[in-house]
Amino acid sequence: MAQLAPEGVRALHARVDAEWGPVLQSACQTAAARALWGRAVRDPAAAVLAGERYLRGLHEKMRRDERAGARETHGVMIAVRTLWFDARIDAAVQALGGDPQVVILGAGMDARAYRLSCLKECTVFELDFPELLEMKSDLLHEAMSSANHQKLTMMAKSLIRVPANMHDRDWITKLQNCGYVPERNTIWVLEGIIYYLRHADAMQVLETIAASRSSASTVLLADFMNKNATLLSPTMYHFYHDSPDLLLPSIGFSQVTLSQIGDPEAHFGLLSHPENLFDTLRRLPRSMEKNPEDGTPCCRLYFVEASASPDDQI
């Protein structure tokens, strides 16, 4: 831990603890979960961006969960989600010719620009709150200035951070002012973000993405909660949709595919526990709201890939 959290990094995370609310702090918590699953995710930058407090706290929670027989609930969700997005980004880059723009909305402490070799010809845009992006830059600077820290190498061709609030309608203008070109093929990444938005804001984001293409192709990668899942934290989670594979075609996307954790394309060999909750849930019909065995609500997380091309507008 001393190597992962030099003094400057610890001081910055003390500011996070003191000044940030739960939504902004969730960015550090996600990085912490990724760091704990580093052998599967292989994300050295995540440990730096996570912070010692989050690593220790989440590790203790996972140890308690394991003792309670639910060891693959929170941690494996983060691991599988990360690996699914990694795999789909790689596939989309290849499908779009190797050099599309990659826009990560609500980027938080995402470190893919430092980790994914498939981005070597791509311009990556990270859009998030100004204060979060500033803290992220400071954390990386402090960590890389430490004599004990493992050197980070930028994998992406270029990385552009865009300070903007997704609740505001001008976020797409700010993105364009930073170099985003609607005429270029684009991969949009919305990992762990859409359900934090109010319904009107979430739909504005999705509709803006669908409408932003002009003479190029668009790939959307996102995760959606169903209604029951948002009830796990009503003060933080707001937007939901029980059938995102029906929603997205209605606003201009095509070729929509939907997966749940535990499906063959969202497994990655991490769901070996015989009582894994995700594997049990995916076997129930999506229309079923309660588990018939114990009456608990079916809280689902969907991984969704959708595409849109100029031909769709004809």
C-alpha positions in Angstrom: 0.0 0.0 0.0 2.9 2.4 0.6 3.9 2.1 -3.0 0.3 2.6 -4.2 -0.4 5.6 -2.0 2.5 7.9 -1.6 2.1 10.9 0.7 1.0 13.3 -2.1 -1.7 10.9 -3.2 -3.0 10.3 0.4 -3.2 14.1 0.8 -5.3 14.4 -2.3 -7.7 11.6 -1.2 -8.1 13.3 2.1 -9.6 16.3 0.2 -11.9 13.8 -1.6 -13.1 12.5 1.7 -13.7 16.0 3.1 -15.1 17.8 0.1 -16.8 15.4 -2.3 -20.3 13.9 -2.1 -21.2 10.2 -2.7 -21.6 10.5 -6.5 -18.1 11.9 -7.1 -16.6 9.6 -4.5 -18.1 6.6 -6.4 -15.4 7.3 -9.1 -12.7 6.4 -6.6 -14.7 3.4 -5.3 -14.9 2.0 -8.8 -11.2 2.4 -9.3 -10.7 0.6 -5.9 -12.8 -2.4 -7.0 -10.8 -2.6 -10.3 -7.5 -2.5 -8.4 -8.7 -5.3 -6.1 -9.5 -7.4 -9.2 -6.2 -6.4 -10.8 -5.2 -9.9 -11.8 -8.3 -10.1 -13.9 -8.5 -6.5 -15.0 -4.8 -5.7 -15.2 -5.2 -2.0 -14.6 -2.2 -0.6 -12.7 -3.4 3.0 -13.0 -6.6 2.1 -11.2 -4.7 1.4 -8.0 -3.2 4.9 -8.1 -6.6 6.5 -8.7 -8.4 4.5 -6.1 -6.9 5.7 -2.8 -5.8 3.7 0.2 -9.0 4.3 2.2 -11.2 2.9 -0.6 -9.0 -0.1 -1.2 -9.0 -1.1 2.5 -12.7 -0.4 3.0 -13.8 -2.3 -0.1 -11.4 -5.2 0.6 -12.9 -5.6 4.1 -16.4 -5.5 2.7 -15.6 -8.2 0.2 -14.0 -10.3 3.0 -17.2 -10.0 5.0 -19.3 -10.9 1.9 -17.1 -13.9 1.3 -17.6 -15.1 4.9 -21.3 -14.6 4.3 -21.3 -16.7 1.2 -21.8 -13.8 -1.3 -18.2 -13.3 -2.3 -19.0 -12.7 -6.0 -21.6 -9.9 -5.7 -20.0 -6.4 -5.8 -16.4 -7.3 -6.7 -17.2 -9.6 -9.6 -19.7 -7.1 -11.0 -17.0 -4.5 -11.3 -14.6 -7.0 -12.8 -17.0 -8.5 -15.4 -18.3 -5.0 -16.3 -14.8 -3.7 -16.8 -13.8 -6.7 -18.9 -16.9 -6.6 -21.0 -16.3 -2.9 -21.8 -12.7 -3.6 -22.6 -13.6 -6.4 -25.0 -16.3 -4.5 -26.7 -14.1 -1.4 -27.1 -11.4 -3.6 -28.7 -14.0 -5.2 -31.1 -15.5 -1.8 -32.0 -12.1 -0.3 -32.7 -11.3 -3.1 -35.1 -14.7 -3.0 -36.7 -14.5 0.8 -37.3 -11.1 0.7 -38.9 -8.7 1.0 -36.0 -8.7 4.8 -35.5 -12.2 5.9 -34.3 -12.7 8.6 -31.7 -13.5 7.2 -28.2 -15.7 9.3 -26.0 -15.9 8.3 -22.3 -18.8 10.1 -20.7 -18.7 10.3 -16.9 -15.1 9.1 -17.2 -14.3 9.3 -13.5 -11.0 7.6 -12.7 -11.1 5.5 -15.9 -7.6 4.5 -17.0 -8.2 2.9 -20.4 -6.1 5.4 -22.2 -3.2 4.1 -20.3 -4.1 0.4 -20.5 -5.8 -0.6 -23.8 -3.3 -1.2 -26.6 -6.2 -1.2 -29.1 -6.4 2.6 -28.6 -3.0 3.2 -30.1 -4.5 5.0 -33.1 -7.4 6.6 -31.3 -8.1 10.0 -29.8 -9.8 9.4 -26.4 -12.0 12.1 -24.8 -12.8 11.9 -21.1 -15.7 14.0 -20.1 -16.6 14.6 -16.5 -17.1 17.3 -13.8 -14.2 19.8 -13.9 -13.3 19.2 -10.2 -13.1 15.5 -10.8 -10.9 15.7 -13.9 -8.6 18.2 -12.1 -8.2 15.8 -9.1 -7.6 12.9 -11.5 -4.8 14.9 -13.2 -3.3 15.8 -9.8 -3.4 12.2 -8.6 -1.6 10.9 -11.7 1.0 13.7 -11.4 1.6 13.0 -7.8 1.8 9.2 -8.3 4.1 9.4 -11.3 6.4 11.9 -9.3 6.9 9.2 -6.6 10.1 7.3 -6.8 8.3 4.1 -5.9 5.6 4.3 -8.5 5.4 2.1 -11.6 5.8 4.2 -14.7 2.5 4.7 -16.7 2.6 4.7 -20.4 -0.1 6.3 -22.5 -1.5 3.7 -24.8 -3.9 6.0 -26.7 -2.7 8.1 -29.6 -3.9 11.2 -27.6 -6.0 11.9 -24.5 -8.2 15.0 -24.2 -10.0 15.8 -20.9 -13.3 17.7 -21.3 -14.6 19.5 -18.2 -18.4 19.5 -18.5 -21.6 18.6 -16.7 -23.7 16.0 -18.4 -26.8 17.5 -16.8 -26.2 20.7 -18.9 -27.3 20.7 -22.5 -24.1 22.3 -23.7 -21.8 19.3 -23.0 -21.8 18.3 -26.6 -20.7 21.8 -27.6 -17.9 21.7 -25.1 -16.9 18.3 -26.5 -16.8 19.7 -30.0 -14.8 22.7 -28.8 -12.2 20.3 -27.5 -11.8 18.5 -30.9 -14.6 16.0 -31.2 -15.5 15.7 -34.9 -19.1 14.4 -35.7 -17.9 13.3 -39.2 -15.5 10.7 -37.7 -16.4 7.2 -36.5 -17.0 7.3 -32.8 -17.3 4.8 -29.9 -19.3 6.2 -27.0 -18.6 4.6 -23.6 -21.1 5.1 -20.8 -19.9 2.7 -18.1 -21.5 3.0 -14.7 -23.0 6.4 -15.3 -26.4 6.6 -17.0 -28.4 5.5 -14.0 -27.0 8.4 -11.9 -28.8 10.8 -14.2 -32.4 11.9 -13.9 -34.7 10.5 -16.6 -34.8 13.7 -18.7 -31.0 14.1 -18.5 -30.3 10.5 -19.4 -32.6 10.6 -22.4 -31.0 13.9 -23.5 -27.6 12.2 -23.5 -28.8 9.2 -25.4 -30.7 11.2 -28.0 -27.7 13.6 -28.4 -25.4 10.7 -29.1 -27.8 9.2 -31.6 -28.2 12.6 -33.4 -24.5 13.5 -33.3 -23.4 11.4 -36.2 -23.5 13.0 -39.7 -21.5 10.9 -42.2 -19.9 8.5 -39.8 -20.7 5.4 -37.8 -21.5 5.3 -34.1 -21.1 2.5 -31.5 -22.7 2.9 -28.1 -21.5 0.8 -25.1 -23.5 1.3 -21.9 -24.9 -0.5 -18.9 -28.5 0.0 -17.7 -30.2 -0.9 -14.5 -33.8 -2.1 -14.3 -36.2 -0.4 -11.9 -35.6 -2.8 -9.1 -31.9 -2.2 -9.2 -32.2 1.6 -8.8 -34.2 1.0 -5.6 -31.0 -0.3 -4.0 -30.0 3.3 -3.6 -32.9 5.6 -4.5 -30.9 8.8 -3.6 -28.1 8.0 -6.1 -29.7 5.9 -8.8 -32.5 7.5 -10.9 -32.7 6.4 -14.6 -33.7 2.9 -15.4 -35.2 0.9 -18.2 -36.4 -2.6 -18.1 -35.9 -3.1 -21.9 -33.0 -1.0 -23.2 -32.9 -3.2 -26.3 -36.3 -1.7 -27.2 -35.5 1.9 -26.1 -32.4 2.4 -28.2 -34.0 1.5 -31.6 -36.8 4.0 -30.8 -34.3 6.9 -30.8 -32.2 5.9 -33.8 -29.9 3.0 -32.9 -29.8 -0.3 -34.7 -28.3 -3.8 -34.2 -28.8 -3.6 -30.4 -27.5 -6.5 -28.3 -28.2 -7.0 -24.6 -26.3 -9.2 -22.1 -26.5 -9.9 -18.4 -23.6 -10.8 -16.2 -23.1 -14.6 -16.5 -24.0 -14.8 -20.2 -21.3 -16.4 -22.3 -20.1 -12.9 -23.5 -20.2 -11.5 -20.0 -18.6 -14.3 -17.9 -14.8 -14.2 -18.3 -14.4 -17.3 -16.1 -15.2 -15.3 -12.9 -18.5 -16.8 -12.0 -17.5 -20.2 -10.6 -19.2 -20.0 -7.2 -22.1 -22.4 -7.2 -24.4 -19.9 -5.4 -23.5 -16.9 -7.6 -26.4 -14.5 -7.6 -25.8 -13.1 -11.1 -25.9 -16.6 -12.7 -29.1 -17.4 -10.9 -30.7 -14.2 -11.9 -29.9 -14.4 -15.6 -31.7 -17.8 -15.8 -35.0 -16.1 -14.8 -37.2 -14.5 -17.5 -36.5 -10.8 -17.8 -40.2 -10.1 -17.2 -40.0 -11.7 -13.7 -39.7 -9.1 -11.0 -39.3 -11.4 -8.0 -37.2 -14.5 -7.5 -39.7 -17.3 -7.1 -37.4 -19.1 -4.6 -37.1 -16.4 -2.0 -39.3 -13.5 -3.2 -36.4 -11.0 -3.5 -36.6 -8.4 -6.2 -34.8 -9.2 -9.4 -32.2 -6.4 -9.6 -30.7 -6.6 -13.1 -27.7 -4.9 -14.8 -27.7 -5.0 -18.5 -24.7 -4.6 -20.8 -25.9 -3.0 -24.1 -24.1 -2.5 -27.4 -25.8 -0.5 -30.1 -24.8 1.0 -33.4 -26.0 3.8 -35.7 -24.8 4.7 -39.2 -25.7 7.4 -41.7 -27.8 4.8 -43.6 -30.1 4.6 -40.5 -31.2 8.2 -41.2 -32.5 7.4 -44.7 
